Amino acid sequence: MSEPWIERWQQGRTGWHEVDGNAGLRSHWRSTGRQVLVPLCGKTADLKWLAEQGNDVLGVELSHLAIEAFFAEQELDYDVLDGELPAYRAKAASITIMCGDYFELKSVRCDAHYDRGALIAMPADRRAAYARHTSSLLEKGAEQFIITLEYDQTIADGPPFCVSPAELLSYWPELIRFDAQNDIENAPPKFIDAGLTEMVEVIWRSP
């Protein structure tokens, strides 16, 4: 899925992006002093917000355009460092974004995980591999905060994709369904154009 993902950033087709970040994260995130893994982070403002809560934030993103847009929009200077993947490190905030294929990242171990747009961006045949790889990058007992979408895929299909509770719990059975709300007003235009009237955003987190 790497080429279509890069093409979306090149063409500005980023209907999933939330300019002000995710409201559910701001309402329900509870951790500070953690190293937070944010896979497929795009240019989300959530990275800066998590850092402002006292966390060390590690994003991973395939598109350098998205990474550079994040630093420009958040008005943060950065250095680019060599390593397992090229790392864009903010000079004045605890934010690093690694640029490249998420599945090639092996060396990190984080004690928190925030996923708003990664799992739901994966087609069904890639999600189990994504979950296994993510778990391999987390410390035992890591705090997790995952956002999924539930909607009628016979009306419209992803990405972002619908992920059922049963599927999510098959990856991380300890998570609890913490909150849910109809978020159709923030759905990408293609869903609204197709006639979808309900897209439930579900927050899952560690007990």
N, CA, C and O of each residue as an XYZ file, in Angstrom:
828
protein
N       0.813     -1.214      0.000
C       0.000      0.000      0.000
C       0.844      1.261      0.000
O       0.300      2.359      0.115
N       2.175      1.132     -0.127
C       3.049      2.290      0.012
C       2.874      3.297     -1.115
O       2.807      4.499     -0.858
N       2.797      2.831     -2.361
C       2.691      3.771     -3.479
C       1.391      4.571     -3.442
O       1.438      5.792     -3.592
N       0.219      3.930     -3.248
C      -1.011      4.727     -3.146
C      -0.973      5.726     -1.992
O      -1.507      6.828     -2.115
N      -0.350      5.356     -0.875
C      -0.262      6.259      0.277
C       0.543      7.492     -0.076
O       0.129      8.611      0.227
N       1.696      7.301     -0.716
C       2.528      8.428     -1.112
C       1.802      9.297     -2.134
O       1.871     10.524     -2.074
N       1.103      8.651     -3.075
C       0.346      9.406     -4.077
C      -0.708     10.294     -3.442
O      -0.938     11.412     -3.903
N      -1.346      9.812     -2.397
C      -2.366     10.621     -1.718
C      -1.756     11.906     -1.166
O      -2.354     12.976     -1.276
N      -0.571     11.803     -0.574
C       0.076     12.996     -0.040
C       0.528     13.918     -1.168
O       0.433     15.140     -1.050
N       1.012     13.346     -2.243
C       1.447     14.165     -3.380
C       0.282     14.925     -4.003
O       0.444     16.054     -4.465
N      -0.896     14.295     -4.013
C      -2.068     14.888     -4.656
C      -2.949     15.662     -3.684
O      -3.951     16.250     -4.091
N      -2.587     15.667     -2.405
C      -3.386     16.377     -1.407
C      -4.688     15.689     -1.064
O      -5.613     16.337     -0.573
N      -4.787     14.371     -1.314
C      -6.012     13.634     -0.997
C      -5.883     13.055      0.412
O      -5.629     11.865      0.596
N      -6.066     13.930      1.391
C      -5.872     13.539      2.792
C      -7.132     13.846      3.595
O      -7.094     14.562      4.596
N      -8.238     13.292      3.136
C      -9.528     13.574      3.767
C      -9.643     13.079      5.194
O     -10.539     13.507      5.923
N      -8.758     12.190      5.609
C      -8.784     11.661      6.978
C      -8.143     12.619      7.985
O      -8.331     12.471      9.192
N      -7.394     13.593      7.489
C      -6.619     14.463      8.386
C      -7.530     15.377      9.185
O      -8.424     16.017      8.630
N      -7.298     15.436     10.507
C      -8.030     16.334     11.395
C      -7.120     17.519     11.728
O      -6.116     17.368     12.425
N      -7.480     18.683     11.226
C      -6.604     19.855     11.340
C      -6.274     20.178     12.789
O      -5.133     20.508     13.110
N      -7.257     20.085     13.653
C      -7.051     20.450     15.059
C      -6.715     19.254     15.937
O      -6.678     19.381     17.160
N      -6.472     18.106     15.341
C      -6.203     16.917     16.128
C      -7.491     16.242     16.556
O      -8.586     16.699     16.228
N      -7.350     15.156     17.287
C      -8.501     14.339     17.659
C      -9.083     14.737     19.014
O      -8.372     14.763     20.019
N     -10.366     15.041     19.033
C     -11.021     15.492     20.271
C     -11.047     14.386     21.322
O     -10.893     14.657     22.513
N     -11.241     13.144     20.887
C     -11.275     12.035     21.833
C      -9.957     11.858     22.559
O      -9.938     11.558     23.753
N      -8.860     12.040     21.851
C      -7.542     11.952     22.485
C      -7.422     12.996     23.581
O      -6.981     12.687     24.688
N      -7.804     14.215     23.287
C      -7.670     15.302     24.260
C      -8.565     15.113     25.468
O      -8.246     15.574     26.564
N      -9.674     14.444     25.272
C     -10.600     14.224     26.387
C     -10.189     13.049     27.273
O     -10.443     13.065     28.477
N      -9.559     12.032     26.687
C      -9.419     10.774     27.418
C      -7.995     10.260     27.589
O      -7.796      9.279     28.305
N      -6.997     10.879     26.964
C      -5.621     10.435     27.174
C      -5.213     10.714     28.614
O      -5.586     11.742     29.179
N      -4.446      9.800     29.211
C      -4.164      9.947     30.642
C      -2.680      9.788     31.005
O      -2.344      9.850     32.187
N      -1.796      9.587     30.043
C      -0.405      9.265     30.360
C       0.532     10.447     30.149
O       0.353     11.253     29.236
N       1.538     10.526     31.018
C       2.630     11.486     30.862
C       3.921     10.764     31.191
O       3.910      9.730     31.859
N       5.033     11.309     30.723
C       6.319     10.680     30.988
C       6.531      9.384     30.238
O       7.346      8.560     30.653
N       5.817      9.184     29.143
C       5.931      7.956     28.351
C       6.620      8.226     27.016
O       6.672      9.363     26.547
N       7.144      7.166     26.418
C       7.558      7.244     25.024
C       6.409      6.668     24.199
O       6.110      5.476     24.270
N       5.781      7.525     23.428
C       4.539      7.172     22.743
C       4.814      6.868     21.275
O       5.296      7.726     20.535
N       4.507      5.656     20.863
C       4.625      5.251     19.471
C       3.357      5.654     18.725
O       2.250      5.326     19.151
N       3.524      6.375     17.598
C       2.387      6.809     16.781
C       2.635      6.354     15.340
O       3.243      7.088     14.561
N       2.178      5.165     14.977
C       2.416      4.663     13.618
C       1.592      5.418     12.578
O       0.499      5.905     12.867
N       2.139      5.506     11.354
C       1.457      6.138     10.226
C       0.851      7.478     10.661
O      -0.343      7.720     10.482
N       1.685      8.328     11.226
C       1.202      9.517     11.926
C       0.781     10.650     11.006
O       0.079     11.560     11.447
N       1.190     10.626      9.730
C       0.859     11.748      8.863
C       1.417     13.043      9.413
O       2.562     13.100      9.859
N       0.599     14.082      9.377
C       1.028     15.382      9.919
C       0.142     15.806     11.088
O      -0.046     16.997     11.337
N      -0.401     14.817     11.802
C      -1.370     15.126     12.847
C      -0.825     16.047     13.939
O       0.301     15.884     14.410
N      -1.644     17.004     14.321
C      -1.315     17.889     15.442
C      -1.295     17.135     16.763
O      -0.818     17.664     17.768
N      -1.804     15.914     16.778
C      -1.793     15.112     17.998
C      -0.367     14.863     18.495
O      -0.152     14.712     19.697
N       0.593     14.819     17.597
C       1.980     14.610     18.014
C       2.432     15.720     18.961
O       3.020     15.458     20.010
N       2.153     16.941     18.578
C       2.563     18.077     19.414
C       1.791     18.076     20.722
O       2.362     18.356     21.777
N       0.499     17.765     20.669
C      -0.306     17.747     21.886
C       0.219     16.696     22.865
O       0.333     16.967     24.061
N       0.539     15.500     22.367
C       1.077     14.449     23.238
C       2.388     14.876     23.875
O       2.634     14.591     25.047
N       3.235     15.562     23.103
C       4.496     16.052     23.662
C       4.244     17.100     24.743
O       4.956     17.147     25.746
N       3.236     17.935     24.538
C       2.906     18.969     25.521
C       2.374     18.381     26.828
O       2.347     19.066     27.850
N       1.954     17.120     26.799
C       1.508     16.442     28.029
C       2.678     15.807     28.775
O       2.476     15.104     29.764
N       3.898     16.052     28.305
C       5.074     15.538     28.997
C       5.575     14.212     28.481
O       6.332     13.525     29.166
N       5.161     13.836     27.268
C       5.590     12.572     26.678
C       6.684     12.786     25.639
O       6.823     13.872     25.077
N       7.455     11.732     25.397
C       8.444     11.704     24.323
C       7.776     10.978     23.157
O       7.482      9.787     23.263
N       7.535     11.668     22.062
C       6.682     11.155     20.993
C       7.515     10.657     19.824
O       8.405     11.355     19.339
N       7.215      9.440     19.377
C       7.900      8.847     18.235
C       6.867      8.493     17.163
O       6.158      7.493     17.273
N       6.796      9.322     16.136
C       5.928      9.037     15.007
C       6.676      8.270     13.934
O       7.904      8.322     13.853
N       5.921      7.561     13.115
C       6.491      6.879     11.950
C       5.590      7.189     10.767
O       4.374      7.014     10.844
N       6.187      7.651      9.670
C       5.402      8.074      8.508
C       6.176      7.774      7.226
O       7.383      8.001      7.146
N       5.465      7.265      6.236
C       6.083      6.891      4.971
C       6.452      8.097      4.116
O       7.475      8.086      3.430
N       5.628      9.131      4.156
C       5.788     10.271      3.254
C       6.585     11.406      3.896
O       6.195     11.931      4.939
N       7.692     11.780      3.275
C       8.454     12.914      3.793
C       7.669     14.216      3.633
O       7.892     15.173      4.374
N       6.744     14.252      2.656
C       5.912     15.448      2.495
C       5.050     15.681      3.727
O       4.902     16.817      4.177
N       4.485     14.618      4.270
C       3.661     14.726      5.477
C       4.493     15.188      6.663
O       4.059     16.037      7.441
N       5.686     14.628      6.796
C       6.550     14.983      7.923
C       6.950     16.453      7.848
O       6.861     17.178      8.839
N       7.383     16.879      6.692
C       7.802     18.265      6.541
C       6.629     19.231      6.723
O       6.799     20.337      7.237
N       5.437     18.801      6.294
C       4.248     19.631      6.505
C       3.937     19.752      7.993
O       3.550     20.824      8.460
N       4.104     18.656      8.745
C       3.868     18.720     10.192
C       4.752     19.782     10.840
O       4.259     20.636     11.577
N       6.047     19.732     10.571
C       6.964     20.673     11.222
C       6.690     22.113     10.780
O       6.823     23.046     11.571
N       6.310     22.284      9.516
C       6.000     23.635      9.042
C       4.736     24.172      9.708
O       4.713     25.314     10.167
N       3.684     23.352      9.761
C       2.412     23.806     10.324
C       2.495     24.031     11.827
O       1.813     24.903     12.366
N       3.321     23.256     12.498
C       3.471     23.410     13.955
C       4.586     24.392     14.317
O       4.860     24.631     15.493
N       5.225     24.959     13.285
C       6.283     25.961     13.465
C       7.406     25.446     14.361
O       7.823     26.102     15.316
N       7.878     24.249     14.018
C       8.961     23.613     14.759
C      10.164     23.411     13.842
O      10.028     22.883     12.739
N      11.319     23.826     14.293
C      12.556     23.523     13.577
C      12.976     22.093     13.903
O      12.613     21.553     14.948
N      13.746     21.483     12.996
C      14.120     20.094     13.200
C      15.481     19.806     12.570
O      15.962     20.544     11.710
N      16.082     18.711     13.024
C      17.269     18.139     12.409
C      16.877     16.804     11.784
O      15.929     16.162     12.236
N      17.598     16.387     10.754
C      17.395     15.071     10.163
C      18.605     14.210     10.494
O      19.736     14.565     10.164
N      18.366     13.087     11.141
C      19.435     12.220     11.616
C      19.385     10.882     10.900
O      18.305     10.378     10.591
N      20.546     10.308     10.636
C      20.619      8.976     10.049
C      20.344      7.926     11.109
O      20.534      8.166     12.302
N      19.896      6.759     10.664
C      19.631      5.665     11.579
C      18.922      4.544     10.857
O      18.980      4.439      9.632
N      18.255      3.713     11.622
C      17.500      2.603     11.037
C      16.549      3.111      9.960
O      16.430      2.526      8.884
N      15.873      4.217     10.278
C      15.123      5.009      9.318
C      15.536      6.465      9.526
O      15.849      6.843     10.655
N      15.548      7.296      8.483
C      15.846      8.716      8.700
C      14.891      9.298      9.740
O      13.685      9.052      9.701
N      15.447     10.072     10.668
C      14.653     10.591     11.784
C      14.649     12.111     11.757
O      15.704     12.746     11.784
N      13.464     12.684     11.706
C      13.268     14.126     11.800
C      13.014     14.440     13.278
O      11.979     14.056     13.823
N      13.933     15.122     13.911
C      13.835     15.375     15.357
C      13.642     16.859     15.613
O      14.448     17.685     15.185
N      12.570     17.190     16.314
C      12.305     18.589     16.651
C      13.401     19.126     17.562
O      13.904     18.414     18.431
N      13.765     20.387     17.355
C      14.792     21.008     18.184
C      14.255     21.480     19.523
O      14.993     21.510     20.508
N      12.988     21.848     19.576
C      12.448     22.457     20.795
C      11.238     21.709     21.340
O      10.447     22.282     22.088
N      11.082     20.440     20.977
C       9.984     19.627     21.494
C      10.417     18.169     21.468
O      11.296     17.789     20.694
N       9.803     17.358     22.311
C      10.166     15.941     22.401
C       9.405     15.143     21.347
O       8.568     14.299     21.670
N       9.710     15.426     20.082
C       9.025     14.793     18.954
C      10.060     14.345     17.932
O      10.888     15.137     17.482
N      10.005     13.077     17.575
C      10.801     12.528     16.486
C       9.868     11.805     15.543
O       9.005     11.046     15.984
N      10.029     12.028     14.249
C       9.252     11.280     13.259
C      10.226     10.546     12.354
O      11.066     11.162     11.699
N      10.106      9.225     12.324
C      10.932      8.410     11.444
C      10.240      8.276     10.097
O       9.031      8.059     10.024
N      11.027      8.410      9.029
C      10.471      8.406      7.678
C      10.812      7.099      6.974
O      11.985      6.788      6.764
N       9.784      6.333      6.610
C      10.025      5.090      5.895
C       8.935      4.078      6.172
O       7.887      4.398      6.734
N       9.204      2.855      5.766
C       8.258      1.752      5.905
C       8.176      1.335      7.372
O       9.169      0.901      7.954
N       7.008      1.466      7.958
C       6.810      1.132      9.370
C       7.267     -0.287      9.681
O       7.797     -0.544     10.762
N       7.065     -1.210      8.745
C       7.396     -2.607      8.996
C       8.905     -2.855      9.016
O       9.349     -3.937      9.400
N       9.693     -1.862      8.607
C      11.140     -1.994      8.674
C      11.714     -1.504     10.001
O      12.901     -1.690     10.270
N      10.892     -0.891     10.817
C      11.342     -0.402     12.123
C      11.405     -1.573     13.098
O      10.409     -2.268     13.301
N      12.575     -1.793     13.704
C      12.761     -2.953     14.579
C      13.305     -2.595     15.957
O      13.052     -3.313     16.924
N      14.043     -1.505     16.061
C      14.909     -1.302     17.228
C      14.237     -0.625     18.415
O      14.789     -0.659     19.515
N      13.080     -0.015     18.242
C      12.516      0.770     19.338
C      11.646     -0.088     20.251
O      11.106     -1.113     19.835
N      11.521      0.350     21.498
C      10.593     -0.250     22.453
C       9.932      0.899     23.207
O      10.584      1.597     23.984
N       8.645      1.088     22.976
C       7.910      2.199     23.574
C       6.977      1.682     24.660
O       6.561      0.523     24.640
N       6.652      2.561     25.610
C       5.758      2.142     26.690
C       4.376      2.777     26.572
O       3.603      2.766     27.530
N       4.064      3.331     25.401
C       2.709      3.800     25.111
C       2.513      3.781     23.600
O       3.474      3.812     22.831
N       1.262      3.730     23.196
C       0.913      3.553     21.777
C      -0.381      4.298     21.505
O      -1.404      4.054     22.145
N      -0.318      5.210     20.543
C      -1.505      5.939     20.109
C      -1.740      5.653     18.628
O      -0.854      5.851     17.797
N      -2.939      5.190     18.313
C      -3.284      4.837     16.937
C      -4.654      5.399     16.617
O      -5.677      4.894     17.079
N      -4.653      6.465     15.810
C      -5.920      6.999     15.339
C      -6.152      6.670     13.869
O      -7.295      6.481     13.454
N      -5.078      6.599     13.073
C      -5.259      6.459     11.634
C      -4.449      5.363     10.984
O      -4.365      5.311      9.757
N      -3.846      4.480     11.769
C      -2.990      3.440     11.191
C      -3.751      2.139     10.963
O      -3.833      1.659      9.832
N      -4.305      1.569     12.021
C      -5.030      0.303     11.879
C      -6.166      0.434     10.875
O      -6.362     -0.452     10.043
N      -6.912      1.527     10.942
C      -8.058      1.696     10.039
C      -7.634      2.050      8.615
O      -8.459      2.040      7.701
N      -6.351      2.362      8.423
C      -5.859      2.607      7.066
C      -5.453      1.319      6.368
O      -5.288      1.290      5.149
N      -5.292      0.251      7.148
C      -4.824     -1.025      6.607
C      -5.979     -1.830      6.034
O      -7.025     -1.940      6.673
N      -5.811     -2.402      4.830
C      -6.817     -3.341      4.342
C      -6.853     -4.571      5.237
O      -5.908     -4.836      5.981
N      -7.935     -5.312      5.162
C      -8.155     -6.428      6.083
C      -7.012     -7.431      6.088
O      -6.678     -7.979      7.138
N      -6.408     -7.680      4.931
C      -5.366     -8.697      4.862
C      -4.023     -8.228      5.403
O      -3.071     -9.008      5.441
N      -3.927     -6.968      5.821
C      -2.678     -6.445      6.384
C      -2.792     -6.125      7.869
O      -1.779     -5.892      8.527
N      -3.991     -6.109      8.398
C      -4.162     -5.611      9.769
C      -3.541     -6.521     10.824
O      -2.968     -6.024     11.793
N      -3.640     -7.838     10.660
C      -3.048     -8.738     11.656
C      -1.530     -8.572     11.701
O      -0.938     -8.560     12.780
N      -0.902     -8.444     10.535
C       0.551     -8.243     10.497
C       0.925     -6.911     11.132
O       1.929     -6.810     11.838
N       0.112     -5.891     10.876
C       0.359     -4.590     11.490
C       0.287     -4.696     13.014
O       1.147     -4.165     13.717
N      -0.730     -5.376     13.515
C      -0.892     -5.488     14.971
C       0.269     -6.255     15.594
O       0.771     -5.869     16.649
N       0.701     -7.344     14.947
C       1.834     -8.112     15.474
C       3.099     -7.262     15.506
O       3.848     -7.284     16.483
N       3.328     -6.519     14.437
C       4.546     -5.704     14.385
C       4.496     -4.600     15.433
O       5.496     -4.319     16.094
N       3.346     -3.983     15.583
C       3.204     -2.939     16.603
C       3.486     -3.497     17.991
O       4.208     -2.877     18.772
N       2.930     -4.650     18.302
C       3.163     -5.258     19.613
C       4.639     -5.544     19.847
O       5.112     -5.480     20.981
N       5.371     -5.861     18.777
C       6.804     -6.142     18.908
C       7.611     -4.895     19.260
O       8.751     -5.001     19.714
N       7.028     -3.723     19.054
C       7.722     -2.462     19.346
C       7.315     -1.871     20.694
O       7.768     -0.786     21.060
N       6.463     -2.582     21.430
C       5.949     -2.084     22.704
C       6.490     -2.881     23.876
O       6.658     -4.098     23.797
N       6.758     -2.174     24.966
C       7.113     -2.838     26.214
C       5.899     -3.593     26.765
O       4.754     -3.246     26.475
N       6.164     -4.612     27.551
C       5.081     -5.321     28.209
C       4.314     -4.355     29.106
O       4.915     -3.601     29.872
N       2.999     -4.379     29.010
C       2.182     -3.492     29.822
C       2.092     -2.079     29.308
O       1.652     -1.187     30.033
N       2.496     -1.852     28.077
C       2.446     -0.501     27.509
C       1.012      0.020     27.490
O       0.069     -0.736     27.255
N       0.859      1.309     27.737
C      -0.437      1.974     27.635
C      -0.836      2.057     26.159
O      -0.035      2.467     25.318
N      -2.073      1.668     25.852
C      -2.547      1.743     24.473
C      -3.825      2.567     24.380
O      -4.692      2.509     25.252
N      -3.917      3.328     23.307
C      -5.072      4.181     23.037
C      -5.311      4.090     21.539
O      -4.570      4.673     20.747
N      -6.348      3.356     21.154
C      -6.594      3.051     19.748
C      -7.987      3.506     19.362
O      -8.958      3.258     20.078
N      -8.073      4.172     18.227
C      -9.353      4.642     17.720
C      -9.720      3.847     16.471
O      -8.939      3.770     15.523
N     -10.900      3.264     16.478
C     -11.396      2.541     15.312
C     -12.664      3.214     14.793
O     -13.232      4.093     15.442
N     -13.088      2.783     13.621
C     -14.339      3.244     13.019
C     -15.243      2.050     12.772
O     -14.788      0.973     12.386
N     -16.531      2.261     13.001
C     -17.534      1.250     12.693
C     -18.607      1.896     11.828
O     -19.224      2.887     12.219
N     -18.820      1.322     10.644
C     -19.822      1.861      9.716
C     -20.225      0.782      8.731
O     -19.613     -0.285      8.682
N     -21.249      1.057      7.952
C     -21.792      0.095      6.999
C     -20.957      0.120      5.721
O     -21.084      1.033      4.905
N     -20.104     -0.889      5.556
C     -19.234     -0.925      4.384
C     -19.959     -1.340      3.104
O     -19.360     -1.345      2.029
N     -21.240     -1.687      3.211
C     -22.008     -1.921      1.976
C     -22.412     -0.595      1.330
O     -22.735     -0.558      0.142
N     -22.396      0.487      2.101
C     -22.698      1.824      1.563
C     -21.442      2.485      1.030
O     -21.447      3.072     -0.052
N     -20.371      2.385      1.792
C     -19.088      2.975      1.400
C     -17.979      2.113      1.980
O     -18.155      1.437      2.993
N     -16.841      2.156      1.315
C     -15.719      1.346      1.776
C     -14.482      2.220      1.915
O     -14.384      3.292      1.319
N     -13.555      1.741      2.705
C     -12.367      2.506      3.021
C     -11.310      2.486      1.947
O     -11.515      1.943      0.861
N     -10.169      3.086      2.260
C      -9.821      3.578      3.587
C     -10.456      4.931      3.901
O     -10.774      5.700      2.994
N     -10.642      5.222      5.212
C     -10.390      4.350      6.356
C     -11.427      3.234      6.441
O     -12.583      3.410      6.059
N     -10.988      2.082      6.949
C     -11.814      0.890      6.966
C     -12.533      0.709      8.302
O     -12.095      1.205      9.340
N     -13.629     -0.003      8.243
C     -14.343     -0.429      9.454
C     -13.557     -1.559     10.116
O     -13.108     -2.487      9.443
N     -13.395     -1.478     11.431
C     -12.765     -2.549     12.208
C     -13.722     -2.927     13.323
O     -14.044     -2.103     14.180
N     -14.172     -4.164     13.313
C     -15.173     -4.605     14.283
C     -14.553     -4.796     15.664
O     -13.341     -4.978     15.776
N     -15.374     -4.758     16.720
C     -14.848     -5.044     18.052
C     -14.184     -6.413     18.144
O     -13.136     -6.554     18.774
N     -14.785     -7.419     17.523
C     -14.205     -8.763     17.591
C     -12.817     -8.796     16.969
O     -11.908     -9.437     17.496
N     -12.658     -8.103     15.846
C     -11.340     -8.083     15.210
C     -10.326     -7.350     16.071
O      -9.218     -7.842     16.283
N     -10.694     -6.183     16.566
C      -9.766     -5.412     17.400
C      -9.313     -6.233     18.608
O      -8.128     -6.259     18.940
N     -10.257     -6.899     19.257
C      -9.923     -7.676     20.457
C      -9.149     -8.943     20.132
O      -8.510     -9.513     21.017
N      -9.190     -9.395     18.890
C      -8.359    -10.537     18.508
C      -6.876    -10.143     18.467
O      -6.002    -11.004     18.572
N      -6.601     -8.863     18.319
C      -5.222     -8.373     18.326
C      -4.771     -8.013     19.732
O      -3.671     -8.373     20.152
N      -5.630     -7.298     20.461
C      -5.274     -6.826     21.795
C      -6.462     -7.090     22.735
O      -7.248     -6.183     23.008
N      -6.591     -8.324     23.225
C      -7.791     -8.715     23.990
C      -7.962     -8.003     25.319
O      -9.051     -8.031     25.892
N      -6.911     -7.362     25.824
C      -7.007     -6.697     27.120
C      -7.637     -5.311     27.025
O      -7.989     -4.734     28.054
N      -7.785     -4.772     25.843
C      -8.313     -3.414     25.705
C      -9.799     -3.352     26.050
O     -10.529     -4.333     25.907
N     -10.222     -2.187     26.503
C     -11.634     -1.982     26.812
C     -12.208     -0.915     25.883
O     -11.530      0.039     25.503
N     -13.478     -1.107     25.530
C     -14.193     -0.123     24.710
C     -14.615      1.011     25.633
O     -15.520      0.857     26.453
N     -13.955      2.140     25.491
C     -14.106      3.202     26.481
C     -15.165      4.228     26.107
O     -15.890      4.719     26.972
N     -15.256      4.552     24.829
C     -16.192      5.595     24.409
C     -16.514      5.388     22.938
O     -15.728      4.787     22.205
N     -17.667      5.884     22.505
C     -18.063      5.793     21.100
C     -19.032      6.914     20.786
O     -19.869      7.278     21.611
N     -18.910      7.460     19.583
C     -19.836      8.512     19.153
C     -19.897      8.551     17.633
O     -18.941      8.182     16.951
N     -21.028      8.999     17.114
C     -21.166      9.171     15.679
C     -20.329     10.378     15.253
O     -20.568     11.502     15.694
N     -19.352     10.127     14.394
C     -18.431     11.183     13.966
C     -18.562     11.434     12.465
O     -17.580     11.765     11.800
N     -19.762     11.277     11.937
C     -19.961     11.407     10.496
C     -19.567     12.792      9.992
O     -19.178     12.927      8.832
N     -19.657     13.818     10.826
C     -19.328     15.173     10.372
C     -17.846     15.315     10.037
O     -17.459     16.224      9.302
N     -17.018     14.423     10.571
C     -15.586     14.454     10.265
C     -15.173     13.363      9.282
O     -13.983     13.143      9.056
N     -16.154     12.684      8.701
C     -15.849     11.625      7.740
C     -15.282     12.219      6.458
O     -15.651     13.331      6.082
N     -14.388     11.496      5.778
C     -13.921     11.953      4.470
C     -15.098     12.182      3.528
O     -16.100     11.474      3.628
N     -15.007     13.139      2.623
C     -16.137     13.482      1.747
C     -16.726     12.313      0.989
O     -17.932     12.289      0.741
N     -15.900     11.330      0.610
C     -16.426     10.223     -0.195
C     -17.500      9.431      0.557
O     -18.402      8.873     -0.069
N     -17.415      9.377      1.884
C     -18.405      8.641      2.662
C     -19.735      9.393      2.690
O     -20.801      8.794      2.545
N     -19.661     10.682      2.874
C     -20.881     11.491      2.897
C     -21.524     11.500      1.519
O     -22.746     11.408      1.405
N     -20.711     11.611      0.471
C     -21.229     11.590     -0.896
C     -21.919     10.271     -1.221
O     -22.855     10.239     -2.020
N     -21.460      9.176     -0.603
C     -22.062      7.860     -0.843
C     -23.379      7.676     -0.104
O     -24.102      6.712     -0.358
N     -23.702      8.594      0.812
C     -24.959      8.515      1.548
C     -24.831      7.965      2.950
O     -25.845      7.718      3.603
N     -23.614      7.764      3.437
C     -23.432      7.264      4.795
C     -23.870      8.327      5.802
O     -23.497      9.493      5.676
N     -24.656      7.931      6.794
C     -25.143      8.880      7.803
C     -24.601      8.587      9.199
O     -24.783      9.389     10.115
N     -23.937      7.447      9.369
C     -23.380      7.109     10.681
C     -22.000      6.488     10.511
O     -21.846      5.477      9.826
N     -21.018      7.086     11.127
C     -19.669      6.537     11.213
C     -19.242      6.667     12.667
O     -18.912      7.761     13.126
N     -19.248      5.581     13.374
C     -19.002      5.601     14.814
C     -17.492      5.536     15.092
O     -16.813      4.585     14.704
N     -16.997      6.552     15.759
C     -15.607      6.560     16.207
C     -15.560      5.934     17.608
O     -16.236      6.391     18.530
N     -14.762      4.899     17.744
C     -14.689      4.142     18.990
C     -13.297      4.279     19.601
O     -12.288      4.096     18.920
N     -13.256      4.600     20.880
C     -11.990      4.691     21.604
C     -11.805      3.417     22.412
O     -12.648      3.043     23.227
N     -10.689      2.771     22.166
C     -10.257      1.594     22.938
C      -8.996      1.994     23.699
O      -8.122      2.672     23.159
N      -8.912      1.567     24.960
C      -7.688      1.852     25.695
C      -7.394      0.792     26.730
O      -8.235     -0.056     27.028
N      -6.201      0.846     27.271
C      -5.796     -0.115     28.305
C      -6.662      0.055     29.537
O      -7.150      1.152     29.807
N      -6.859     -1.022     30.290
C      -7.675     -0.912     31.521
C      -7.094      0.079     32.511
O      -7.660      0.282     33.585
